């Protein structure tokens, strides 16, 4: 299962808000709703987030085995 926990931690670490990403960077609020619910997002979205946050993919997502 893909987890977005690293993304939310990256936001905290960099003092960036979802508000900033939506209203200043033009990201869709639906993207963050999907992430909160653990639903898939596109690799293009991951690429955009990495570019905005100047981070790596591992700062956005991680794989966790289902138990």
SELUMSE-10858 format. One record per residue: residue in three letters; x, y, z of N, C-alpha, C, O, CB in turn; residue number from 1. Coordinates in pm, whole numbers, plus 32768, in hexadecimal, padded with zeros to 4 digits. Glycine has a CB too. Layout:
<fifis>
{r = Ala&n_east = X&n_north = Y&n_up = Z&ca_east = X&ca_north = Y&ca_up = Z&c_east = X&c_north = Y&c_up = Z&o_east = X&o_north = Y&o_up = Z&cb_east = X&cb_north = Y&cb_up = Z&k = NUM} $
...
</fifis>
This chain:
<fifis>
{r = Unk&n_east = 8053&n_north = 7F8B&n_up = 8000&ca_east = 8000&ca_north = 8000&ca_up = 8000&c_east = 8059&c_north = 807D&c_up = 8000&o_east = 80BF&o_north = 8080&o_up = 8044&cb_east = 7FA1&cb_north = 7FFF&cb_up = 8079&k = 1} $
{r = Unk&n_east = 8033&n_north = 80DF&n_up = 7FB6&ca_east = 807C&ca_north = 815E&ca_up = 7FB1&c_east = 8049&c_north = 81B9&c_up = 8020&o_east = 7FD0&o_north = 81CA&o_up = 8031&cb_east = 806C&cb_north = 81A2&cb_up = 7F25&k = 2} $
{r = Unk&n_east = 80A5&n_north = 81F3&n_up = 806A&ca_east = 8084&ca_north = 8251&ca_up = 80D5&c_east = 80B7&c_north = 82DC&c_up = 80AF&o_east = 8123&o_north = 82EB&o_up = 8076&cb_east = 80C1&cb_north = 8223&cb_up = 815E&k = 3} $
{r = Unk&n_east = 8067&n_north = 833F&n_up = 80CF&ca_east = 808E&ca_north = 83CA&ca_up = 80B7&c_east = 80BE&c_north = 840E&c_up = 8136&o_east = 80CF&o_north = 8488&o_up = 8139&cb_east = 801A&cb_north = 8418&cb_up = 807C&k = 4} $
{r = Unk&n_east = 80D4&n_north = 83C1&n_up = 81A0&ca_east = 8104&ca_north = 83F9&ca_up = 821F&c_east = 8183&c_north = 844D&c_up = 820D&o_east = 818F&o_north = 84B7&o_up = 824A&cb_east = 811E&cb_north = 8389&cb_up = 8283&k = 5} $
{r = Unk&n_east = 81E2&n_north = 8420&n_up = 81B9&ca_east = 825A&ca_north = 8474&ca_up = 81A7&c_east = 8239&c_north = 84FE&c_up = 816E&o_east = 827B&o_north = 8560&o_up = 8190&cb_east = 82BD&cb_north = 842D&cb_up = 814B&k = 6} $
{r = Unk&n_east = 81D5&n_north = 8507&n_up = 8119&ca_east = 81AE&ca_north = 8587&ca_up = 80DF&c_east = 8181&c_north = 85E8&c_up = 814C&o_east = 81AE&o_north = 865A&o_up = 8151&cb_east = 813D&cb_north = 8574&cb_up = 8078&k = 7} $
{r = Unk&n_east = 8129&n_north = 85B9&n_up = 81A2&ca_east = 80F5&ca_north = 8610&ca_up = 820A&c_east = 8163&c_north = 8637&c_up = 826D&o_east = 8161&o_north = 86A6&o_up = 82A3&cb_east = 8082&cb_north = 85CD&cb_up = 8254&k = 8} $
{r = Unk&n_east = 81C2&n_north = 85DE&n_up = 8286&ca_east = 8235&ca_north = 8600&ca_up = 82DB&c_east = 828F&c_north = 8665&c_up = 8295&o_east = 82C3&o_north = 86C0&o_up = 82D5&cb_east = 8284&cb_north = 8581&cb_up = 82FE&k = 9} $
{r = Unk&n_east = 82A1&n_north = 8656&n_up = 8212&ca_east = 82F2&ca_north = 86B5&ca_up = 81C4&c_east = 82B5&c_north = 8740&c_up = 81CA&o_east = 82FC&o_north = 87A3&o_up = 81D8&cb_east = 82FE&cb_north = 8687&cb_up = 8131&k = 10} $
{r = Unk&n_east = 8230&n_north = 8748&n_up = 81C0&ca_east = 81ED&ca_north = 87CA&ca_up = 81CC&c_east = 820C&c_north = 8809&c_up = 8254&o_east = 822E&o_north = 887F&o_up = 825B&cb_east = 8155&cb_north = 87BB&cb_up = 81BA&k = 11} $
{r = Unk&n_east = 8200&n_north = 87BA&n_up = 82BE&ca_east = 821E&ca_north = 87EE&ca_up = 8344&c_east = 82AE&c_north = 881B&c_up = 834F&o_east = 82CA&o_north = 8888&o_up = 8382&cb_east = 8200&cb_north = 8784&cb_up = 83AE&k = 12} $
{r = Unk&n_east = 830A&n_north = 87C8&n_up = 831F&ca_east = 8398&ca_north = 87E7&ca_up = 8328&c_east = 83BD&c_north = 8866&c_up = 82DD&o_east = 8417&o_north = 88AF&o_up = 8307&cb_east = 83E9&cb_north = 8774&cb_up = 82F4&k = 13} $
{r = Unk&n_east = 8378&n_north = 887F&n_up = 8270&ca_east = 8399&ca_north = 88F3&ca_up = 821B&c_east = 833D&c_north = 896A&c_up = 8234&o_east = 8347&o_north = 89D2&o_up = 81F1&cb_east = 8393&cb_north = 88CC&cb_up = 8189&k = 14} $
{r = Unk&n_east = 82E3&n_north = 8959&n_up = 8296&ca_east = 8285&ca_north = 89C4&ca_up = 82B7&c_east = 8235&c_north = 89F2&c_up = 823D&o_east = 8224&o_north = 8A6A&o_up = 8225&cb_east = 82D1&cb_north = 8A3B&cb_up = 82F2&k = 15} $
{r = Unk&n_east = 8203&n_north = 8991&n_up = 81F1&ca_east = 81B1&ca_north = 89A9&ca_up = 817B&c_east = 8125&c_north = 8975&c_up = 8198&o_east = 8116&o_north = 890B&o_up = 81D6&cb_east = 81EF&cb_north = 8965&cb_up = 80FA&k = 16} $
{r = Unk&n_east = 80C1&n_north = 89BE&n_up = 816C&ca_east = 8037&ca_north = 8994&ca_up = 8183&c_east = 7FF7&c_north = 8963&c_up = 8102&o_east = 8023&o_north = 8984&o_up = 8094&cb_east = 7FE5&cb_north = 8A07&cb_up = 81BF&k = 17} $
{r = Unk&n_east = 7F8E&n_north = 8914&n_up = 8112&ca_east = 7F3E&ca_north = 88EB&ca_up = 809E&c_east = 7F00&c_north = 8967&c_up = 805D&o_east = 7EF4&o_north = 896E&o_up = 7FE3&cb_east = 7ECF&cb_north = 8884&cb_up = 80C7&k = 18} $
{r = Unk&n_east = 7EDA&n_north = 89C8&n_up = 80AE&ca_east = 7EA5&ca_north = 8A47&ca_up = 807B&c_east = 7F05&c_north = 8A84&c_up = 8016&o_east = 7EDD&o_north = 8AAF&o_up = 7FAA&cb_east = 7E8A&cb_north = 8AA9&cb_up = 80EF&k = 19} $
{r = Unk&n_east = 7F84&n_north = 8A89&n_up = 803B&ca_east = 7FEB&ca_north = 8ABF&ca_up = 7FE1&c_east = 7FEF&c_north = 8A71&c_up = 7F5E&o_east = 7FF5&o_north = 8AAB&o_up = 7EF2&cb_east = 8075&cb_north = 8ABC&cb_up = 8025&k = 20} $
{r = Unk&n_east = 7FED&n_north = 89ED&n_up = 7F68&ca_east = 7FF5&ca_north = 899A&ca_up = 7EEF&c_east = 7F7C&c_north = 89AE&c_up = 7E95&o_east = 7F89&o_north = 89AC&o_up = 7E1B&cb_east = 8003&cb_north = 8907&cb_up = 7F15&k = 21} $
{r = Unk&n_east = 7F08&n_north = 89BF&n_up = 7ED1&ca_east = 7E8D&ca_north = 89D0&ca_up = 7E83&c_east = 7E83&c_north = 8A5D&c_up = 7E4B&o_east = 7E72&o_north = 8A6F&o_up = 7DD2&cb_east = 7E12&cb_north = 89B0&cb_up = 7ED8&k = 22} $
{r = Unk&n_east = 7E8E&n_north = 8AC1&n_up = 7EA1&ca_east = 7E71&ca_north = 8B4A&ca_up = 7E77&c_east = 7EE8&c_north = 8B97&c_up = 7E3E&o_east = 7ED5&o_north = 8BF8&o_up = 7DF6&cb_east = 7E3A&cb_north = 8B94&cb_up = 7EE9&k = 23} $
{r = Unk&n_east = 7F62&n_north = 8B6D&n_up = 7E5E&ca_east = 7FD8&ca_north = 8BB3&ca_up = 7E2A&c_east = 801E&c_north = 8B65&c_up = 7DBA&o_east = 805E&o_north = 8BA0&o_up = 7D63&cb_east = 803A&cb_north = 8BCE&cb_up = 7E9B&k = 24} $
{r = Unk&n_east = 8011&n_north = 8AE0&n_up = 7DBE&ca_east = 8055&ca_north = 8A8E&ca_up = 7D5A&c_east = 7FF3&c_north = 8A50&c_up = 7CF4&o_east = 801E&o_north = 8A14&o_up = 7C92&cb_east = 80A3&cb_north = 8A1F&cb_up = 7D9F&k = 25} $
{r = Unk&n_east = 7F71&n_north = 8A60&n_up = 7D0B&ca_east = 7F0F&ca_north = 8A31&ca_up = 7CAA&c_east = 7EF1&c_north = 899C&c_up = 7CAC&o_east = 7EB9&o_north = 8967&o_up = 7C4C&cb_east = 7F3C&cb_north = 8A56&cb_up = 7C24&k = 26} $
{r = Unk&n_east = 7F16&n_north = 8959&n_up = 7D18&ca_east = 7EF9&ca_north = 88CA&ca_up = 7D22&c_east = 7E63&c_north = 88B9&c_up = 7D3F&o_east = 7E23&o_north = 8914&o_up = 7D74&cb_east = 7F50&cb_north = 8885&cb_up = 7D92&k = 27} $
{r = Unk&n_east = 7E2D&n_north = 8846&n_up = 7D1C&ca_east = 7DA0&ca_north = 882A&ca_up = 7D36&c_east = 7D8C&c_north = 87FE&c_up = 7DC7&o_east = 7DD7&o_north = 87AB&o_up = 7DFA&cb_east = 7D6D&cb_north = 87BE&cb_up = 7CD5&k = 28} $
{r = Unk&n_east = 7D28&n_north = 8836&n_up = 7E08&ca_east = 7D09&ca_north = 880D&ca_up = 7E91&c_east = 7CDD&c_north = 877B&c_up = 7E93&o_east = 7CED&o_north = 8737&o_up = 7EF9&cb_east = 7C9D&cb_north = 8866&cb_up = 7ECE&k = 29} $
{r = Unk&n_east = 7CA5&n_north = 874B&n_up = 7E26&ca_east = 7C7D&ca_north = 86BF&ca_up = 7E1C&c_east = 7CF5&c_north = 8662&c_up = 7E2C&o_east = 7CE8&o_north = 85F5&o_up = 7E63&cb_east = 7C37&cb_north = 86A5&cb_up = 7D95&k = 30} $
{r = Unk&n_east = 7D68&n_north = 868C&n_up = 7DFC&ca_east = 7DE2&ca_north = 863C&ca_up = 7E0B&c_east = 7DFF&c_north = 861F&c_up = 7E9D&o_east = 7E1F&o_north = 85AE&o_up = 7EC2&cb_east = 7E5A&cb_north = 8685&cb_up = 7DCC&k = 31} $
{r = Unk&n_east = 7DF3&n_north = 8684&n_up = 7EF0&ca_east = 7E14&ca_north = 8674&ca_up = 7F7E&c_east = 7DA8&c_north = 8626&c_up = 7FC7&o_east = 7DC5&o_north = 85E0&o_up = 8028&cb_east = 7E27&cb_north = 86FD&cb_up = 7FBF&k = 32} $
{r = Unk&n_east = 7D2C&n_north = 8631&n_up = 7F99&ca_east = 7CC1&ca_north = 85DF&ca_up = 7FD2&c_east = 7CDD&c_north = 854C&c_up = 7FB3&o_east = 7CCD&o_north = 84F6&o_up = 8009&cb_east = 7C36&cb_north = 860B&cb_up = 7F9A&k = 33} $
{r = Unk&n_east = 7D05&n_north = 8530&n_up = 7F38&ca_east = 7D26&ca_north = 84A7&ca_up = 7F11&c_east = 7D9A&c_north = 8472&c_up = 7F65&o_east = 7D99&o_north = 83FE&o_up = 7F8F&cb_east = 7D49&cb_north = 84A0&cb_up = 7E7A&k = 34} $
{r = Unk&n_east = 7DFE&n_north = 84C5&n_up = 7F7C&ca_east = 7E71&ca_north = 849C&ca_up = 7FCC&c_east = 7E48&c_north = 8480&c_up = 805D&o_east = 7E76&o_north = 841E&o_up = 8098&cb_east = 7EDF&cb_north = 8508&cb_up = 7FC8&k = 35} $
{r = Unk&n_east = 7DF3&n_north = 84D4&n_up = 8094&ca_east = 7DC4&ca_north = 84BE&ca_up = 811E&c_east = 7D79&c_north = 843A&c_up = 812B&o_east = 7D7E&o_north = 83F8&o_up = 8193&cb_east = 7D69&cb_north = 8533&cb_up = 814A&k = 36} $
{r = Unk&n_east = 7D33&n_north = 8414&n_up = 80C1&ca_east = 7CE4&ca_north = 8399&ca_up = 80C2&c_east = 7D34&c_north = 831F&c_up = 8092&o_east = 7CFF&o_north = 82B0&o_up = 808C&cb_east = 7C68&cb_north = 83AA&cb_up = 806A&k = 37} $
{r = Unk&n_east = 7DB4&n_north = 8334&n_up = 8070&ca_east = 7E08&ca_north = 82C6&ca_up = 8045&c_east = 7DEC&c_north = 8294&c_up = 7FB8&o_east = 7E0F&o_north = 8224&o_up = 7F95&cb_east = 7DFA&cb_north = 8254&cb_up = 80A4&k = 38} $
{r = Unk&n_east = 7DAC&n_north = 82E7&n_up = 7F68&ca_east = 7D8C&ca_north = 82C3&ca_up = 7EDF&c_east = 7E02&c_north = 82E6&c_up = 7E83&o_east = 7E55&o_north = 833A&o_up = 7EA6&cb_east = 7D0B&cb_north = 830A&cb_up = 7EAF&k = 39} $
{r = Unk&n_east = 7E08&n_north = 82A7&n_up = 7E0E&ca_east = 7E7A&ca_north = 82C0&ca_up = 7DB5&c_east = 7E7A&c_north = 834D&c_up = 7D79&o_east = 7E11&o_north = 8389&o_up = 7D61&cb_east = 7E7B&cb_north = 825A&cb_up = 7D47&k = 40} $
{r = Unk&n_east = 7EF2&n_north = 837E&n_up = 7D60&ca_east = 7F07&ca_north = 83F9&ca_up = 7D14&c_east = 7F67&c_north = 83D7&c_up = 7CA2&o_east = 7FA8&o_north = 836F&o_up = 7CA5&cb_east = 7F3F&cb_north = 846E&cb_up = 7D6E&k = 41} $
{r = Unk&n_east = 7F70&n_north = 842D&n_up = 7C40&ca_east = 7FC3&ca_north = 8410&ca_up = 7BCB&c_east = 8056&c_north = 842C&c_up = 7BE7&o_east = 807A&o_north = 8477&o_up = 7C41&cb_east = 7F94&cb_north = 8462&cb_up = 7B53&k = 42} $
{r = Unk&n_east = 80AA&n_north = 83ED&n_up = 7B96&ca_east = 8139&ca_north = 8409&ca_up = 7BA1&c_east = 8157&c_north = 8499&c_up = 7B77&o_east = 81B7&o_north = 84D4&o_up = 7BA7&cb_east = 818B&cb_north = 83A6&cb_up = 7B4A&k = 43} $
{r = Unk&n_east = 8106&n_north = 84D0&n_up = 7B20&ca_east = 8117&ca_north = 855D&ca_up = 7AF9&c_east = 8101&c_north = 85B7&c_up = 7B72&o_east = 8148&o_north = 861B&o_up = 7B83&cb_east = 80B5&cb_north = 8583&cb_up = 7A85&k = 44} $
{r = Unk&n_east = 809F&n_north = 8596&n_up = 7BC5&ca_east = 8085&ca_north = 85E3&ca_up = 7C3E&c_east = 80FA&c_north = 85D6&c_up = 7C9F&o_east = 8124&o_north = 8639&o_up = 7CDC&cb_east = 8002&cb_north = 85B6&cb_up = 7C81&k = 45} $
{r = Unk&n_east = 812E&n_north = 855D&n_up = 7CAE&ca_east = 81A2&ca_north = 8548&ca_up = 7D05&c_east = 8218&c_north = 859A&c_up = 7CD3&o_east = 8260&o_north = 85D7&o_up = 7D22&cb_east = 81C7&cb_north = 84B2&cb_up = 7D0C&k = 46} $
{r = Unk&n_east = 822B&n_north = 859B&n_up = 7C50&ca_east = 8297&ca_north = 85E9&ca_up = 7C14&c_east = 8285&c_north = 867E&c_up = 7C33&o_east = 82E5&o_north = 86C1&o_up = 7C57&cb_east = 829B&cb_north = 85D3&cb_up = 7B7B&k = 47} $
{r = Unk&n_east = 820C&n_north = 86B0&n_up = 7C25&ca_east = 81EF&ca_north = 873D&ca_up = 7C42&c_east = 820B&c_north = 875E&c_up = 7CD4&o_east = 8248&o_north = 87C4&o_up = 7CF2&cb_east = 815E&cb_north = 875E&cb_up = 7C1F&k = 48} $
{r = Unk&n_east = 81DE&n_north = 8707&n_up = 7D2E&ca_east = 81F6&ca_north = 871D&ca_up = 7DBD&c_east = 828B&c_north = 871E&c_up = 7DDC&o_east = 82BA&o_north = 8773&o_up = 7E28&cb_east = 81AF&cb_north = 86B2&cb_up = 7E10&k = 49} $
{r = Unk&n_east = 82D5&n_north = 86C1&n_up = 7DA1&ca_east = 8366&ca_north = 86BE&ca_up = 7DB6&c_east = 83A8&c_north = 873F&c_up = 7D85&o_east = 8404&o_north = 8773&o_up = 7DC4&cb_east = 83A4&cb_north = 8645&cb_up = 7D6E&k = 50} $
{r = Unk&n_east = 8378&n_north = 8772&n_up = 7D15&ca_east = 83B0&ca_north = 87ED&ca_up = 7CDE&c_east = 8391&c_north = 8864&c_up = 7D38&o_east = 83EA&o_north = 88B4&o_up = 7D55&cb_east = 8378&cb_north = 8806&cb_up = 7C51&k = 51} $
{r = Unk&n_east = 8315&n_north = 8871&n_up = 7D64&ca_east = 82EE&ca_north = 88E1&ca_up = 7DB9&c_east = 8338&c_north = 88DC&c_up = 7E3E&o_east = 836C&o_north = 8941&o_up = 7E6E&cb_east = 8257&cb_north = 88E0&cb_up = 7DD0&k = 52} $
{r = Unk&n_east = 833C&n_north = 8864&n_up = 7E7B&ca_east = 8376&ca_north = 8855&ca_up = 7EFF&c_east = 840D&c_north = 883E&c_up = 7EFD&o_east = 844F&o_north = 883C&o_up = 7F65&cb_east = 8334&cb_north = 87E4&cb_up = 7F47&k = 53} $
{r = Unk&n_east = 8443&n_north = 882D&n_up = 7E84&ca_east = 84D2&ca_north = 880F&ca_up = 7E72&c_east = 84FC&c_north = 879A&c_up = 7ECA&o_east = 8553&o_north = 87A3&o_up = 7F20&cb_east = 8527&cb_north = 888C&cb_up = 7E94&k = 54} $
{r = Unk&n_east = 84B8&n_north = 872A&n_up = 7EAF&ca_east = 84D0&ca_north = 86B2&ca_up = 7EFF&c_east = 84D4&c_north = 8638&c_up = 7EA3&o_east = 84C7&o_north = 8644&o_up = 7E29&cb_east = 8463&cb_north = 86A1&cb_up = 7F6C&k = 55} $
{r = Unk&n_east = 84E5&n_north = 85C3&n_up = 7EDE&ca_east = 84E7&ca_north = 8547&ca_up = 7E92&c_east = 8461&c_north = 84FF&c_up = 7EA0&o_east = 840E&o_north = 8523&o_up = 7EF4&cb_east = 855B&cb_north = 84EC&cb_up = 7EC0&k = 56} $
{r = Unk&n_east = 844E&n_north = 849B&n_up = 7E4E&ca_east = 83D2&ca_north = 844C&ca_up = 7E51&c_east = 83BE&c_north = 8410&c_up = 7EDC&o_east = 834D&o_north = 8408&o_up = 7F0C&cb_east = 83D5&cb_north = 83DD&cb_up = 7DE6&k = 57} $
{r = Unk&n_east = 8429&n_north = 83E5&n_up = 7F1D&ca_east = 841D&ca_north = 83A8&ca_up = 7FA1&c_east = 83F0&c_north = 840C&c_up = 800B&o_east = 83C9&o_north = 83E4&o_up = 8079&cb_east = 84A1&cb_north = 836A&cb_up = 7FC9&k = 58} $
{r = Unk&n_east = 83F6&n_north = 848D&n_up = 7FEC&ca_east = 83C0&ca_north = 84F3&ca_up = 8046&c_east = 832A&c_north = 8506&c_up = 8032&o_east = 82EA&o_north = 8550&o_up = 807D&cb_east = 840A&cb_north = 8579&cb_up = 8031&k = 59} $
{r = Unk&n_east = 82F3&n_north = 84C3&n_up = 7FCD&ca_east = 8264&ca_north = 84CE&ca_up = 7FAC&c_east = 8219&c_north = 844D&c_up = 7FCB&o_east = 81AE&o_north = 8450&o_up = 8008&cb_east = 8252&cb_north = 84F3&cb_up = 7F19&k = 60} $
{r = Unk&n_east = 8252&n_north = 83DB&n_up = 7FA2&ca_east = 820E&ca_north = 835C&ca_up = 7FB4&c_east = 826E&c_north = 82F3&c_up = 7FEB&o_east = 82E8&o_north = 82FF&o_up = 7FE0&cb_east = 81D1&cb_north = 832C&cb_up = 7F2F&k = 61} $
{r = Unk&n_east = 8232&n_north = 828C&n_up = 8026&ca_east = 827F&ca_north = 8215&ca_up = 804F&c_east = 8226&c_north = 819B&c_up = 803F&o_east = 81AB&o_north = 81A5&o_up = 8043&cb_east = 82B3&cb_north = 8221&cb_up = 80E4&k = 62} $
{r = Unk&n_east = 8265&n_north = 812A&n_up = 802C&ca_east = 821D&ca_north = 80AC&ca_up = 8020&c_east = 8216&c_north = 8068&c_up = 80A7&o_east = 827C&o_north = 805B&o_up = 80EB&cb_east = 825F&cb_north = 8051&cb_up = 7FB8&k = 63} $
{r = Unk&n_east = 819F&n_north = 803D&n_up = 80CE&ca_east = 818D&ca_north = 7FF0&ca_up = 8149&c_east = 8145&c_north = 7F70&c_up = 8124&o_east = 80DE&o_north = 7F72&o_up = 80E0&cb_east = 813D&cb_north = 8042&cb_up = 81B5&k = 64} $
{r = Unk&n_east = 817A&n_north = 7F00&n_up = 8152&ca_east = 813A&ca_north = 7E80&ca_up = 8135&c_east = 80B5&c_north = 7E77&c_up = 817D&o_east = 80A8&o_north = 7EA4&o_up = 81EF&cb_east = 8195&cb_north = 7E0A&cb_up = 815D&k = 65} $
{r = Unk&n_east = 8053&n_north = 7E3A&n_up = 8139&ca_east = 7FD1&ca_north = 7E1F&ca_up = 8179&c_east = 7FE3&c_north = 7DAB&c_up = 81D9&o_east = 8029&o_north = 7D4A&o_up = 81BB&cb_east = 7F62&cb_north = 7E00&cb_up = 810F&k = 66} $
{r = Unk&n_east = 7FA3&n_north = 7DB4&n_up = 824A&ca_east = 7FAE&ca_north = 7D47&ca_up = 82AD&c_east = 7F2A&c_north = 7D03&c_up = 82BE&o_east = 7F1F&o_north = 7CA5&o_up = 830C&cb_east = 7FDF&cb_north = 7D7A&cb_up = 8334&k = 67} $
</fifis>
